[in-house]
């Protein structure tokens, strides 16, 4: 593998919290520091931003079971085009990834087909049915980096307590979906005047706080390592802050859609805006943006959820939830920067450094010895999103035809270029 020297780069370092012009050297797939090297291939960045590759927790790849929606090859190409160098994939496949054999299939397919790194999560309970604990120990040995039933919330608290207790003994990370499942059932919008006017089945934002309250109580009882996949309401933020202040090992994430869209965006009943949990009020959105800026929310993810046309071409209340996001994550996140809510090092803390730390990875940094997983991008380049040009098999993006800023120019994984604009 040839050595690389990135010159004239605007280095975005979330670990140091800096944004400066400089040089970065890469040798044998790892960052070697700022010094030059004889014989290195020169990459002139032209003053554009060079940052650690994005680590995206919660990517849905529809293998096995629904390969027509997304394969590891199409998801990997989309990730590379979006500056995502590590996909942390969900186990809500058909069948669920709840055995070492299924996990081994996923790892083999990912290694064969994806140009970016893939770290699989496994189901917390068998079949994501919430009745019996999955083989957590064996699944960890097979390479599972975390355990989650995704949006199939475990309703039996005895089962969840048993899972968290066992996970604690192994040091495993549990990822929860904070929602009260009965209140949230069939909800397509957040309760309020707007949902009532539109006649949409809705759920109160209190359902998120109720779900988080329960999970926090069990974390306090068991000492588990816990990550909330999406915190989207101001009410839940206060509970999260108290839990963190109490010393519980809890982190939280939020999807890019909840950071940049609100409940009014579903006004035309476009089903690409139907996500889970439903889009929130503008007050909630701004509260969550502030929580990312101050570090209360640790991780921003795409929550990439491909759905085919047949699943989305339905009345809003009946359509499948979810939106693709691997290729729109960065330009959508740039809205937060251009609006003055957050700076680039803080944004990259949430996109790369914090998820890396939570999973015990060496990525997310520009310091010597870190893997050379890098993204080069122009933060100001304008374009109009065209969903037909996405690499994902499914094209269900809410940003179709939106004016956006932020274009990926190149992506490297372990020093090897996997995308070039």
C-alpha positions as CSV (number, residue, x, y, z in Angstrom):
1,X,0.0,0.0,0.0
2,X,1.5,3.3,-1.1
3,X,2.1,6.2,1.3
4,X,-0.1,9.2,0.9
5,X,0.5,12.9,1.7
6,X,-2.6,15.1,1.9
7,X,-1.4,18.7,1.3
8,X,-3.2,22.0,1.6
9,X,-6.0,20.4,3.6
10,X,-8.4,22.1,6.0
11,X,-8.0,19.5,8.8
12,X,-11.1,18.9,10.9
13,X,-9.9,17.2,14.1
14,X,-12.8,16.4,16.6
15,X,-10.4,15.0,19.2
16,X,-8.4,18.3,19.4
17,X,-11.4,20.4,18.5
18,X,-9.5,22.2,15.8
19,X,-10.2,23.4,12.3
20,X,-6.9,24.4,10.5
21,X,-4.9,24.3,7.3
22,X,-2.3,21.6,7.4
23,X,-0.7,18.4,6.0
24,X,-1.5,14.8,6.8
25,X,0.6,11.8,6.0
26,X,-0.6,8.2,5.7
27,X,1.6,5.1,5.8
28,X,0.5,1.4,5.7
29,X,-3.1,2.3,6.2
30,X,-2.6,4.4,9.3
31,X,-2.2,8.1,9.9
32,X,1.5,8.9,10.3
33,X,1.3,12.5,11.4
34,X,1.8,15.8,9.7
35,X,5.4,15.3,8.4
36,X,6.2,14.6,4.7
37,X,7.5,11.3,3.3
38,X,9.8,10.5,0.4
39,X,8.0,8.8,-2.4
40,X,4.5,9.4,-1.1
41,X,1.6,10.0,-3.5
42,X,0.5,13.6,-3.1
43,X,-3.1,14.4,-2.7
44,X,-3.7,18.2,-3.1
45,X,-6.9,18.9,-1.1
46,X,-7.1,22.5,-2.5
47,X,-8.1,23.9,0.8
48,X,-11.1,21.6,1.2
49,X,-12.0,19.8,4.4
50,X,-10.3,16.6,5.4
51,X,-11.9,14.8,8.4
52,X,-12.1,11.3,9.9
53,X,-14.5,9.1,8.1
54,X,-18.1,9.0,9.5
55,X,-19.0,6.1,11.7
56,X,-22.7,5.5,11.2
57,X,-24.5,3.5,13.9
58,X,-27.9,2.0,13.0
59,X,-27.6,1.3,9.2
60,X,-30.2,-1.1,7.8
61,X,-28.8,-3.5,5.1
62,X,-31.6,-5.8,3.9
63,X,-29.5,-8.9,3.7
64,X,-30.6,-11.5,4.4
65,X,-34.3,-11.5,3.3
66,X,-34.9,-8.3,1.4
67,X,-32.0,-7.9,-0.9
68,X,-34.1,-6.0,-3.4
69,X,-34.3,-3.1,-1.0
70,X,-30.5,-2.9,-0.2
71,X,-27.5,-5.2,-0.5
72,X,-24.1,-4.9,1.1
73,X,-22.7,-3.8,-2.2
74,X,-25.2,-1.0,-2.8
75,X,-25.1,0.1,0.8
76,X,-21.3,0.1,0.8
77,X,-21.2,2.2,-2.4
78,X,-23.7,4.6,-0.9
79,X,-21.7,4.8,2.3
80,X,-18.4,5.5,0.4
81,X,-20.2,8.2,-1.7
82,X,-21.4,9.7,1.6
83,X,-18.1,9.8,3.5
84,X,-19.2,6.9,5.8
85,X,-16.2,4.7,6.3
86,X,-17.8,2.4,8.9
87,X,-21.4,1.1,8.8
88,X,-22.7,-0.4,12.1
89,X,-25.5,-2.5,10.8
90,X,-28.8,-3.4,12.4
91,X,-30.1,-6.9,13.0
92,X,-33.7,-6.3,11.9
93,X,-33.4,-8.5,8.9
94,X,-35.4,-11.5,7.7
95,X,-34.5,-13.6,9.6
96,X,-33.2,-11.5,12.4
97,X,-29.4,-11.7,13.1
98,X,-29.8,-13.7,16.4
99,X,-27.5,-16.6,15.9
100,X,-23.7,-16.9,15.3
101,X,-24.4,-18.6,12.0
102,X,-26.5,-15.7,10.7
103,X,-24.0,-13.2,11.9
104,X,-21.2,-15.1,10.1
105,X,-23.2,-15.0,6.9
106,X,-23.5,-11.2,7.3
107,X,-19.9,-10.7,8.0
108,X,-18.9,-12.8,5.0
109,X,-21.2,-11.0,2.6
110,X,-20.0,-7.6,4.0
111,X,-16.4,-8.5,3.5
112,X,-17.0,-9.7,-0.1
113,X,-19.2,-6.8,-1.2
114,X,-18.7,-3.6,0.8
115,X,-15.9,-1.2,0.1
116,X,-16.2,0.3,3.6
117,X,-16.0,-1.3,7.0
118,X,-19.0,-3.1,8.3
119,X,-19.6,-3.9,12.0
120,X,-22.7,-5.9,12.7
121,X,-25.0,-5.6,15.7
122,X,-27.0,-8.6,16.8
123,X,-30.5,-9.1,18.2
124,X,-31.0,-8.8,21.9
125,X,-33.7,-11.4,22.0
126,X,-34.4,-14.4,19.8
127,X,-36.2,-13.3,16.6
128,X,-36.5,-9.8,18.2
129,X,-39.6,-11.2,19.8
130,X,-38.8,-10.0,23.3
131,X,-39.4,-13.4,24.9
132,X,-36.1,-15.1,25.2
133,X,-32.5,-13.7,25.4
134,X,-30.3,-14.3,22.4
135,X,-26.9,-16.0,22.6
136,X,-25.1,-12.8,23.6
137,X,-21.8,-14.5,24.6
138,X,-21.6,-16.6,21.4
139,X,-22.7,-13.6,19.3
140,X,-19.9,-11.4,20.8
141,X,-17.4,-14.1,20.0
142,X,-18.7,-14.1,16.4
143,X,-18.1,-10.4,16.1
144,X,-21.3,-8.6,17.3
145,X,-20.4,-5.1,18.5
146,X,-23.7,-4.3,20.2
147,X,-27.1,-5.8,20.9
148,X,-30.5,-4.4,20.0
149,X,-34.0,-5.3,19.0
150,X,-34.2,-2.0,17.1
151,X,-37.8,-0.7,17.1
152,X,-39.2,-3.9,18.4
153,X,-39.2,-2.7,22.0
154,X,-38.9,-5.4,24.6
155,X,-42.1,-5.1,26.7
156,X,-41.3,-7.8,29.2
157,X,-39.2,-6.0,31.8
158,X,-38.1,-9.3,33.4
159,X,-36.6,-10.4,30.1
160,X,-35.0,-7.0,29.5
161,X,-33.5,-7.0,33.0
162,X,-32.1,-10.5,32.4
163,X,-30.6,-9.4,29.1
164,X,-29.0,-6.3,30.6
165,X,-27.6,-8.2,33.6
166,X,-26.0,-10.8,31.4
167,X,-24.7,-8.2,29.0
168,X,-23.1,-6.3,32.0
169,X,-21.2,-9.4,33.0
170,X,-19.7,-9.5,29.5
171,X,-19.3,-5.8,29.0
172,X,-21.6,-5.8,26.0
173,X,-23.3,-2.7,24.8
174,X,-27.1,-2.6,24.7
175,X,-28.8,-0.2,22.2
176,X,-32.4,0.7,23.1
177,X,-35.2,2.4,21.2
178,X,-36.9,4.7,23.9
179,X,-40.6,4.5,23.1
180,X,-43.6,3.3,25.1
181,X,-44.6,0.6,22.6
182,X,-48.4,0.5,23.2
183,X,-48.8,4.3,22.9
184,X,-46.5,4.3,19.9
185,X,-48.3,1.6,18.0
186,X,-49.4,2.6,14.4
187,X,-48.4,6.3,15.1
188,X,-47.5,8.2,12.0
189,X,-47.1,11.7,13.5
190,X,-46.5,13.5,16.8
191,X,-49.6,14.5,18.8
192,X,-50.6,18.1,18.4
193,X,-52.8,20.5,16.5
194,X,-51.0,19.7,13.2
195,X,-51.5,16.0,13.4
196,X,-55.2,16.5,14.3
197,X,-55.7,18.8,11.4
198,X,-54.2,16.3,9.1
199,X,-56.2,13.4,10.6
200,X,-53.0,11.3,11.2
201,X,-52.7,8.7,14.0
202,X,-50.4,10.3,16.4
203,X,-48.4,9.6,19.6
204,X,-47.4,12.0,22.4
205,X,-43.8,13.0,22.8
206,X,-44.3,11.7,26.3
207,X,-44.0,8.1,25.0
208,X,-40.3,8.7,24.4
209,X,-39.7,9.9,27.9
210,X,-41.7,7.0,29.3
211,X,-39.6,4.5,27.4
212,X,-36.4,6.2,28.4
213,X,-37.5,6.3,32.1
214,X,-38.0,2.6,32.1
215,X,-34.7,1.8,30.4
216,X,-32.8,4.2,32.7
217,X,-34.3,2.4,35.8
218,X,-33.1,-1.0,34.5
219,X,-29.7,0.4,33.6
220,X,-29.4,1.8,37.2
221,X,-30.5,-1.6,38.6
222,X,-28.1,-3.7,36.4
223,X,-25.2,-1.4,35.7
224,X,-25.5,-2.1,31.9
225,X,-23.7,-0.1,29.2
226,X,-26.6,1.5,27.3
227,X,-27.0,3.7,24.2
228,X,-30.4,5.2,23.3
229,X,-30.6,5.0,19.5
230,X,-32.7,8.2,19.1
231,X,-33.6,11.0,21.5
232,X,-35.8,13.4,19.7
233,X,-37.8,15.4,22.3
234,X,-37.0,18.0,24.9
235,X,-38.8,16.0,27.6
236,X,-36.5,13.1,27.2
237,X,-33.4,15.3,27.2
238,X,-34.0,16.3,30.8
239,X,-34.2,12.6,31.9
240,X,-31.1,11.8,29.9
241,X,-29.2,14.7,31.6
242,X,-30.1,13.5,35.1
243,X,-29.1,9.9,34.3
244,X,-25.7,11.1,33.0
245,X,-25.2,13.3,36.1
246,X,-25.9,10.3,38.3
247,X,-23.0,8.5,36.7
248,X,-24.9,5.9,34.7
249,X,-23.1,4.5,31.6
250,X,-25.6,6.0,29.1
251,X,-25.0,7.6,25.8
252,X,-27.6,8.8,23.2
253,X,-27.9,9.4,19.5
254,X,-30.3,11.1,17.1
255,X,-31.0,10.8,13.4
256,X,-30.1,13.5,10.9
257,X,-33.8,13.6,9.9
258,X,-34.9,14.7,13.4
259,X,-32.1,17.3,13.5
260,X,-33.1,18.9,10.2
261,X,-36.8,18.3,9.6
262,X,-39.9,18.8,11.7
263,X,-43.5,17.7,11.9
264,X,-44.7,20.3,9.4
265,X,-42.7,18.6,6.6
266,X,-45.3,15.9,6.4
267,X,-47.9,18.4,5.4
268,X,-48.1,17.2,1.8
269,X,-48.4,13.6,3.0
270,X,-45.2,12.6,1.2
271,X,-44.4,9.2,2.7
272,X,-40.6,9.7,2.4
273,X,-41.0,11.9,5.5
274,X,-42.5,9.1,7.5
275,X,-39.8,7.9,9.9
276,X,-39.7,6.3,13.3
277,X,-40.1,7.9,15.8
278,X,-42.3,10.5,13.9
279,X,-40.9,13.9,13.1
280,X,-41.2,16.3,16.1
281,X,-42.2,19.9,16.7
282,X,-39.7,22.7,15.8
283,X,-39.2,23.4,19.6
284,X,-38.1,19.7,20.0
285,X,-35.9,19.9,17.0
286,X,-34.1,23.0,18.3
287,X,-33.7,21.4,21.7
288,X,-32.1,18.3,20.2
289,X,-29.8,20.4,18.1
290,X,-28.6,22.3,21.2
291,X,-28.1,18.9,22.9
292,X,-25.8,17.8,20.1
293,X,-23.9,21.1,20.4
294,X,-23.3,20.8,24.1
295,X,-22.5,17.1,24.0
296,X,-25.6,15.8,25.9
297,X,-26.4,13.8,22.7
298,X,-23.3,12.0,21.6
299,X,-24.0,10.6,18.2
300,X,-25.6,11.7,14.9
301,X,-26.5,8.8,12.6
302,X,-28.4,8.4,9.3
303,X,-30.7,5.7,10.6
304,X,-30.5,4.5,7.0
305,X,-33.7,2.5,6.4
306,X,-34.4,1.5,2.8
307,X,-37.9,0.9,1.7
308,X,-39.1,-0.1,-1.8
309,X,-41.6,1.9,-3.9
310,X,-44.4,-0.6,-3.0
311,X,-43.9,0.1,0.7
312,X,-44.0,3.8,0.3
313,X,-46.7,4.3,-2.4
314,X,-49.5,4.0,0.2
315,X,-51.6,6.4,2.3
316,X,-49.3,8.1,4.8
317,X,-50.7,6.2,7.8
318,X,-50.2,2.8,6.1
319,X,-46.8,3.4,4.4
320,X,-43.7,1.8,5.9
321,X,-41.5,4.0,8.1
322,X,-38.0,4.9,7.3
323,X,-35.7,6.9,5.0
324,X,-32.3,6.3,3.3
325,X,-29.6,8.5,4.6
326,X,-26.1,7.3,3.9
327,X,-25.5,9.7,1.1
328,X,-27.5,12.6,2.5
329,X,-26.1,12.5,6.1
330,X,-23.2,14.9,5.5
331,X,-25.0,17.6,3.3
332,X,-28.0,17.5,5.6
333,X,-25.7,17.9,8.7
334,X,-24.0,20.9,7.0
335,X,-27.3,22.7,7.4
336,X,-26.6,22.8,11.1
337,X,-23.1,24.4,10.4
338,X,-24.4,26.9,7.9
339,X,-27.2,28.0,10.2
340,X,-24.6,28.7,13.0
341,X,-25.9,26.0,15.4
342,X,-22.6,24.0,15.5
343,X,-19.0,24.1,14.2
344,X,-17.3,21.4,12.1
345,X,-15.1,19.9,14.9
346,X,-18.2,19.6,17.1
347,X,-20.2,18.1,14.3
348,X,-17.5,15.5,13.6
349,X,-17.3,14.7,17.3
350,X,-20.9,13.4,16.9
351,X,-20.4,11.9,13.4
352,X,-17.2,10.1,14.0
353,X,-15.3,10.4,17.3
354,X,-18.1,9.7,19.8
355,X,-19.5,6.6,18.0
356,X,-15.9,5.3,17.7
357,X,-15.3,5.7,21.4
358,X,-18.6,4.1,22.3
359,X,-17.8,1.1,20.3
360,X,-14.2,0.9,21.4
361,X,-12.7,1.7,17.9
362,X,-9.5,3.6,17.1
363,X,-11.2,5.6,14.3
364,X,-12.6,9.1,14.5
365,X,-9.3,10.8,15.0
366,X,-6.5,12.4,13.0
367,X,-3.7,11.5,15.4
368,X,-0.8,9.3,14.5
369,X,-1.6,5.6,14.6
370,X,-5.3,6.0,13.9
371,X,-6.7,4.1,10.9
372,X,-6.5,6.2,7.7
373,X,-10.3,6.3,7.3
374,X,-10.8,9.8,5.8
375,X,-13.3,11.9,4.0
376,X,-12.5,14.9,1.8
377,X,-15.4,17.3,1.2
378,X,-16.3,20.8,0.1
379,X,-18.6,22.2,2.9
380,X,-20.0,25.0,0.7
381,X,-20.6,23.3,-2.7
382,X,-24.3,23.7,-3.6
383,X,-26.4,21.1,-5.4
384,X,-29.9,19.9,-5.8
385,X,-30.5,16.4,-4.4
386,X,-31.7,13.9,-7.1
387,X,-32.8,10.7,-5.6
388,X,-32.4,8.8,-8.9
389,X,-28.7,9.3,-8.6
390,X,-28.3,7.7,-5.2
391,X,-26.3,4.5,-5.0
392,X,-28.8,2.9,-2.7
393,X,-31.2,0.4,-4.3
394,X,-34.1,2.2,-2.5
395,X,-34.5,5.9,-3.2
396,X,-36.8,6.9,-0.3
397,X,-35.1,10.1,0.8
398,X,-37.0,13.1,2.2
399,X,-34.4,15.4,0.7
400,X,-35.3,14.7,-2.9
401,X,-35.2,17.9,-4.9
402,X,-33.9,19.8,-1.9
403,X,-31.2,22.5,-2.2
404,X,-28.2,21.3,-0.2
405,X,-24.6,22.3,0.5
406,X,-21.7,19.9,1.1
407,X,-20.2,17.6,-1.5
408,X,-18.0,14.6,-0.9
409,X,-14.8,14.7,-3.0
410,X,-13.1,11.5,-1.8
411,X,-13.3,8.7,0.7
412,X,-10.5,6.5,2.0
413,X,-10.7,3.3,4.1
414,X,-7.4,2.1,5.5
415,X,-5.6,4.5,3.2
416,X,-7.3,3.0,0.1
417,X,-9.5,5.3,-2.0
418,X,-13.0,3.9,-2.2
419,X,-14.8,6.9,-3.7
420,X,-13.7,9.8,-6.0
421,X,-16.2,12.5,-7.1
